Amino acid sequence: MELDIVARDRLLQEVKQHMDQINSQTFFLLEKFPETRGNDTLLICIWLEVFKNVRTYGDLFALAVENQTSFESVRRARQKIQHLGFFLPDDPIILKRRKLEQIHRIIQAQGGELA
């Protein structure tokens, strides 16, 4: 079944608003809870508690049944925000990994081989 143009545009607008909301919520959490910047599991748990009012396993189950939002959307929003340079994690392990990735990109750009 094909959607007419008006219905299609309305659906696209709803999806865009939903994603804008998730991006805004994730930005807020990364700002207020620095420990979430390098921990997606903690970020999602706090997001569920703050924005979806999940307090028990029953709440989580009900949310899963409703299938309102994918946790992956929150993770992607975090990646997008951090890619723009906001709220980067300060965990030493993550900083070391990021530095190694930069070195690998430089070596590859120069045509070198990685060990």
N, C-alpha and C positions, 0 to 999 in steps of 0.2 A: 504494500500500500504506500503510495507516494503522498507526501505532505504537500499541501498547497503552499505557495510562497509565503503567505502571511503566517501560517502555522509554523512553517520552518523557521522564519525569522524570529517569531516569538520564542520558539524552543531554543534557538541559538542565544538569544538575549538572556533567557533564564539560566542557561549553562554558564554564560559569561559572568552573570551576577553571582552565581554560586561560587565560581572559582575566585572571583574578586573577594568574596567574603572569606573564603578559606585562606587566601593570601594575607588579608588584613589580620585575621585571627592568628595566623602563624607568626607574622611580623610582631604582633603584640606580645606573644608568648616568648619569642626569642629575646625581645627587649627586657621583659620583666623577669624572666627565669634564665639567666646566663648558662646554667648547668644543662639546659636543653640544646644548646648550640652544637654539641658534639654527640648527642645521644637521642636518636630518633625514637627509641622506645619510650623514654621519659617524656619527650615532646608530645607524642601521641597520647600517653596516659594523662598528662596535664591538659591537653586539648580536650580529651573526652570528659574530664571532670569539669573544666571551666565552661566549655561551650555546648556540651551535650548532656550535662548534668548526670553523668554516669557515676554512680556511687557503689554499685554492687554488681556481681556477676549477672544477676537478673536484668539489670539496666543494660549491661553490655550485650546480653543475648537479645533483648528486645530491639536494641539499635541495629544489631546484625540482621535480625529478621526484617526490619524495615528497609535495610540496605540503603540508608540515606547518603552516606559518604564513605568513600574508600580511604583507609589509612594512608594508602599510597599518595593520595592527593595532598595530605599534610606533609609527607616527606618531600614530595616534589616542590611544594611551595617553599619549604626550608632550603632546598637546593637552589631554587631560583633566587631567593633573597640573598643567600650567601654568595652566589655567583655575581651578584651586583655589588658585593663588597660589604654588605651589612652583617653585623653580628657573627663574625667568624669565630669558630671555636678557638679556645686558648689551651686546649689539652696538649701537652708536650708530644704525645704520640702522634696526634693528628697533624701538628705543626711539622714534625719530622717527616711524616708521610707526604705532606704537601711539598716540602722542599725536595724530596727525592723525585716526586712526580715532575717538578719543574726541571730538575737536572736531566731526567730521561727525555723530556720534550726537547730540550736544547740539543742533546746528543742525537736524537732522531732527526731533528731539523738540519743538523750538519751532516747527515748521511751515515752516522755511526751505528754500530750494532750494540744492542744491549746484551749484557751477560746473562 
